[in-house]
Amino acid sequence: MKFNIDHLQIKGRRAYGWGWIYQPSNLITSVTIVAEVNGTSYSFPCKYGLNRSDVAKYYGTDDAAASGFILSCNLPFGSITEFTLEVHFQDGTQELIDLKNFLNSVEHDNSRWIALIRRWLSRILDYLSRGDLWGLLRRMRIKIGNIWRQSKLRSGCAEDLLKLVRNPMQKDVVFVFDHNLGGGANLYREKRINEMRCAGERILLVYYDLPTLEYYIRYLEGAIEETFKIGTLERVEEIARFIKLKEIFFNNAFSFDDPLAIAILLPSLKNKTGAHLTIAVHDYFMICPSYTLLDYRGRFCGIPNLIQCQHCLSNSKGDFTLFVDCRNITEWRNAWGICLHEADTILCFSRSSVNLLMRAYPDLDETKFEIRPHSVEYLPRRDVFLDYQTPLNIGVVGRIAEHKGAGIIREMVKIIEEKNLPVKITIFGELEGSFSSPVLRVTGTYQREELPELIERARANLFFLPSICPETFSYVTEELMLMGVPLAVFDLGAPAERVRNYSKGLIIKEINARHALDQLIAFYARLRRSMPKGGSK
C-alpha cells in the first residue's frame, strides 16, 4: 500500500487533514478514522475517491487518479491515546496507518519542541522506509509553504487590528463573513470586496481557515491588506464595540467550526450596531446542514416537513457530516430562521432559491429578497463549431462531484458499454471517483478561455449538466449558453430556470441515468435532422 498524509491538524476537538492512499492490487472501498480518547474508541468516516491526478502521473497509472481522501471530525475532549486511519479493501481485509506521526498540532503536548523534532524524525524515517522520497519532498514543500504563509500574519491579533480601524476620523467599516474553501462563493466575495475597495470602503473579512483550524480577520482598505488571527468568533463582537459598523455582508459559513454560532452572531451584531445585514444564498446551508439538499438516499429532498427532515438528518452519511456536528433540524432552523428574519436583504442569484427558502421558512418577508444573477461578462462569447454528422459525444463541463452528478455519469458509462451504443462522454474538468473506460474521456482542469477550443478539439456535440441538486446559479450553464451549444439539464434549480427559455435547451424531468441517456440520444437525433449537413456554428 502506498500513501501520504499531506496535512493533518488537531485543534480543540476538531481534526482535519487530507492525503492519498493507493493499493495497485486491491481496490479500496472505504477509509475510516479510529480514535481512542480517554480509553474509549470512536470511529469517523472519511471522504475517499477524490481526484489526485498528481499521484496518477507519478505512478503512471489511471488507477491512482481517485486515490485522494479528506478526514474531518469532531473528537471528544480528552487524551488521545490512539489515532489511526483504517483502510478497508474489497477483499475484506484492512490496513492501519498510524496518524500520530503526521500531526501538525496536538494541543495537549507539553513538550512542544522535543515532540516536534521527534515527529519530524519519525516522519522522515517512515517515508524513507517506504522508499517514498517524492512524498517526503512534497511534504517538506507543503510545510515550508505553510511556515511562509504563517510568517506573513501579524501576531498582535485584535489589539493591532483595533489600531487600524478605531480611528474616529476614518470611514465606517463593512464586515464580510465567508469560508476559505475556494470555488464560486469565494470568487463572488473577492469581486464584491474589490468593488467596495474601489469605492473607498474599509472592509474586515472574517473567515475560518480549515487547514489551520483558526479564525482570521483580514483588514482591507485601498492598497492596505493585513491579516490577524483572532482565535474565536467572540472576538468579532469585542472588536465591533470599538468601531463604526456600516454593513454586515454574510457570504457563506460552510466548514466553520461552529456554524450555529455565526447564525447567532449576525443578528446580534446587527441589533447592537444598527448595521445593514445582507445574507447571500450560494447554497442551502441555512435550510439544512446538507447544504445541497440531498437526503440520506442521495436524492433531492424537496424540503419535506420537519419530522421527515429529522429522520433524514439522523440517518444521513453525506459529505457534509464531515464538517457539521449538528443533527437537530429544529435547532438548526430556529437559529438560521431568526438570522434570516433579522436580515435586511436576502440576496439570491435565481428565483428558484427564493422559492426553496420560502418553502423552508414560509413566514419570511418576501420583500427582503433581491434576485441578482451573477455577472458573466468575462466569459467567452464566441460560438463553437459542432459536428452533428459524427456519433454522439456528450460534453460535461466542470468538476463533477457526487452532488454534481458523478454517479449519473458513471451509470451512463456502464449503460453505453453494456449496450455497445455509439456514444462517448467527454468530461471537460474532473470526475470524482474517476475510472477508465473506452467511452469516457476526462481532460482535467483547464482555463475558462480555453474551453471553446477544447470543445472543438474533443468534438463534443451535445452538452449535459448532470447536477442532481438545485444549484443556486451555475456558471457552467451560462458559459455553455453563451457559446450557443445544445444543453440538457435536470428539472432542478437555477440551471432549469435558465435553460427553460433557451432555444437549444432540454429539460430532463426524471433524475435517472438511463432515462437521461435516452433523452440525450433522442435530443441529438432531432438536432441532426434540423441542422445543415457538415455541422453548425
VENWOJO-V459244 format. One line per field, one symbol per residue. ss: DSSP state (@ for helix, = for strand, . for the rest). burial: # if it has 9 or more other ideal C-beta (glycine too) atoms within 8 Angstrom, else .. A space follows every 10 residues. Layout:
# VENWOJO-V459244
ss: ???
burial: ???
This chain:
# VENWOJO-V459244
ss: .========= =..======= ==.....=== =======..= =====.==== ..@@@@@@@. .@@@...=== ====.....= =========. ...=====@@ @@........ .@@@@@@@@@ @@@@@@@@@. ..@@@@@@@@ @@@@@@@@@@ @..=..@@@@ @@@@@..... ..=======. ...@@@@@@@ @@@@@@@@.. .========. ...======= =..======. ...@@@@@@@ ....====== ........@@ @@@@@@@@@@ @@@..===== .......... ...=.....= .....@@@@@ @@@@@...@@ @@......@@ @@@@@@@@@@ @@..====.. @@@@@@@@@@ .....@@@== =......... .....=.... .========= .@@@.@@@@@ @@@@@@@@@. ..======== =........= ==.....@@@ @@@@@@@@.. .====..... ....@@@@@@ @@....==== ..@@@@@@@. ....====.. ..@@@@@@@@ @@@@@@@@@@ .....=.
burial: .######### #..####### ####.#.#.. #######... .#######.# ###.##..#. ...####### ###.#....# .########. .....##.## ###..#.... ....#...#. .###.###.. .#..##.##. .#...#.... ..#...##.# ##.##..... ..######## #...##.##. ###..##... ########## .######### #....##### ..#.###### ..#.###### ######..## ########## ....###### ########## ######.#.# #.#.....## .##..#.#.# ##...#..#. ###.###### ###.###### .###.###.# #..#...##. #..#.#..## ...#.###.. .######..# .######### ###.###... ..######## #####...## .##..#.#.. ##.###.#.# ########## ########## ###.###### .########. .#..####.. #.#.###.## #.##..##.. #...#..
